[in-house]
């Protein structure tokens, strides 16, 4: 994304806010179901264009809006109609609402920038844990930041903190910078990094909402690797503990494939947590998410996928 494209996208964000835009992003299955309802074939308003990724005619939108979309290079042909290459989601954060740009539906590209219900659960649970941090971190990092939701929540809550959004996806990092500027945050920086390999130093706070499913296409924003998708989450726990300052916190939201009464992810991380942390907690936020995933290859022995939250404090 060039500077001129980013400037146009920022102006588009301001345009949406000035026109009262607000849209909460749903799961892909719900998105598909709602768009199939009669009357939803085309966008009828800004939410249809930037929330539901519906096609629209040039005559349906204000010339100013169309110009901004062109300048930002997010205007794509859909037959005789047009479509936005990005969505914009409302993100409640710290007594405020941010607007976050991310990929349009459906997210099929390798460099798609995902945002959805998991993002809301991640940011909401993290915000409820902020009181544990006292005056807050001086240096924090969001591993696999995507469009920056987690990092922006930290930067908003703790304006004195240096906050890093790290990701291997350069498209995600470009959007995270625009999203931070749109939120008026000047304490956020983006870093291209595979986990911690592209950043230096240690941190008071590490947060992450990593991919955690087995994806046949191995899309980076979905595929969590071995252990039924938990491999990446295990790596994040291990590498985060090595980079945390004494008394620093790791906050991880992820999904875990449960086989019977067995939690393979917890079994893998518990020895490290016991050895390196003064205290830690591990909770199931939702015992059954993405049930449709259980019909995919690799899940034959899995009974459910649970959304879990780990908060560990480094000794």
NORSULHU-V843116 format. One record per pair of residues at least 24 apart in sequence whose ideal C-beta (glycine too) atoms are under 8 Angstrom apart, sorted by the first residue. I is the first residue (numbers start at 1). GAP is how many residues later the second one is. Records with the same first field share a line. If there is no record, write none. Layout:
BEGIN
I = GAP + GAP
END
This chain:
BEGIN
1 = 170 + 173 + 174 + 177
4 = 67
5 = 66 + 67 + 68
6 = 66 + 168 + 171 + 172 + 175
7 = 64
8 = 60 + 63 + 64 + 65
9 = 59 + 63 + 65 + 77 + 92 + 169
10 = 168 + 171 + 172
11 = 57 + 60
12 = 53 + 56 + 57 + 60 + 62
13 = 75 + 86 + 88 + 165 + 166 + 169
14 = 168
15 = 49 + 50 + 53
16 = 30 + 34 + 72 + 83
17 = 82
19 = 27
21 = 25 + 26 + 29 + 67 + 78
22 = 25 + 68 + 75
23 = 24 + 27 + 28 + 29 + 64 + 65 + 66 + 67
24 = 65 + 66 + 96
25 = 26 + 62 + 64 + 77 + 90 + 91 + 92 + 94
26 = 90 + 91
27 = 89 + 90
28 = 77 + 78 + 79 + 88
29 = 263
31 = 74
35 = 70
42 = 39
49 = 35
50 = 34 + 36 + 37 + 38
51 = 36 + 37 + 38
52 = 53
53 = 30 + 31 + 34 + 51 + 52 + 53
54 = 29
55 = 24 + 26 + 27 + 28
56 = 25 + 26 + 27
57 = 24 + 25
58 = 24
86 = 89
87 = 28
89 = 26 + 30
91 = 28 + 29 + 32 + 58 + 61 + 62
92 = 28 + 31 + 32
93 = 30 + 34 + 59 + 60 + 63 + 64
94 = 33 + 59 + 62 + 63
96 = 60
98 = 54 + 58 + 81 + 84 + 85
99 = 80 + 83 + 84
100 = 47 + 48 + 49 + 52 + 79
101 = 46 + 74 + 77 + 78 + 81
102 = 44 + 45 + 73
107 = 112 + 114
108 = 111
110 = 109 + 110
111 = 58 + 59 + 60 + 61 + 109
112 = 107 + 109
113 = 33 + 34 + 56 + 58 + 59 + 62 + 108
114 = 32 + 107 + 108
115 = 31 + 32 + 34
118 = 91 + 135 + 137 + 171 + 189
119 = 27 + 30 + 90
121 = 132 + 164 + 165 + 186
122 = 27 + 28 + 87 + 131
123 = 26 + 27 + 30
125 = 126 + 128 + 160 + 184
126 = 24 + 27 + 28 + 81 + 125 + 127
127 = 26 + 30
129 = 120 + 122 + 182
130 = 27
132 = 117 + 179
133 = 25 + 72 + 116
136 = 24 + 25 + 69
137 = 24 + 66 + 67 + 68 + 111 + 112
138 = 24 + 66
139 = 24 + 25 + 62 + 63 + 64 + 65 + 66
140 = 24 + 63 + 64 + 65 + 66 + 67
141 = 24 + 25 + 55 + 58 + 62 + 64 + 65 + 66 + 102
142 = 24 + 65 + 66
143 = 52 + 53 + 63 + 64 + 65 + 67 + 93 + 97
144 = 51 + 64 + 65 + 66 + 67 + 92
145 = 27 + 28 + 31 + 45
146 = 26 + 30 + 63 + 75
147 = 25 + 28 + 29 + 32
148 = 24 + 27 + 28 + 29 + 31 + 32 + 40 + 42
150 = 57 + 58 + 59
151 = 25 + 29 + 37 + 56
152 = 24 + 27 + 28 + 31 + 33 + 36
154 = 51 + 53
155 = 25 + 28 + 30 + 32 + 33
156 = 27 + 29
159 = 26 + 28
160 = 27
161 = 26 + 43 + 44
162 = 25 + 27
163 = 24 + 25 + 26
164 = 24 + 25 + 26 + 27 + 35
165 = 24 + 25 + 26
166 = 24 + 25 + 26 + 27 + 29 + 30 + 32 + 33
167 = 25 + 26
168 = 24 + 25 + 26 + 52
169 = 51 + 52
195 = 40 + 41 + 44
196 = 43 + 44 + 47
201 = 42
202 = 41 + 42 + 43 + 46
203 = 40 + 41 + 42 + 45
204 = 40 + 41 + 43 + 44 + 45
205 = 43 + 44 + 46
206 = 34 + 37 + 38 + 42 + 43 + 44 + 45
207 = 43 + 44 + 45
208 = 25 + 28 + 32 + 43 + 44 + 45 + 46
209 = 43 + 44 + 45
210 = 26 + 42 + 44
212 = 42 + 43 + 44 + 93
213 = 42 + 77 + 80 + 92
214 = 79 + 82 + 83 + 84 + 85
216 = 80 + 81
224 = 30 + 31
227 = 30 + 37 + 38 + 41
228 = 28 + 29 + 31 + 36 + 70 + 71 + 74
229 = 26 + 28
230 = 24 + 26 + 27 + 34 + 35 + 38
233 = 32
234 = 31 + 34 + 35
237 = 32 + 35 + 36 + 73 + 75
238 = 31 + 34
241 = 31 + 32 + 35 + 36 + 71 + 73
244 = 70
245 = 69
246 = 68 + 69
247 = 31 + 66 + 67
248 = 65 + 66
249 = 62 + 63 + 64 + 65
250 = 60 + 61 + 62 + 63 + 64
251 = 58 + 59 + 60
252 = 57 + 58 + 59
253 = 32 + 54 + 55 + 56
254 = 53 + 54 + 56
255 = 34 + 35 + 50 + 51 + 52 + 53
256 = 49 + 50 + 52
257 = 42 + 45 + 47 + 48
258 = 44 + 45 + 46 + 47 + 48
259 = 42 + 43 + 44
260 = 43
265 = 43
266 = 42
269 = 41
273 = 39
276 = 38 + 39
277 = 35 + 36 + 37 + 38
278 = 35 + 36 + 37
279 = 33 + 34
280 = 30 + 31 + 32 + 33
281 = 28 + 29 + 30 + 31
282 = 26 + 27 + 28
283 = 25 + 26
284 = 24
285 = 24
END
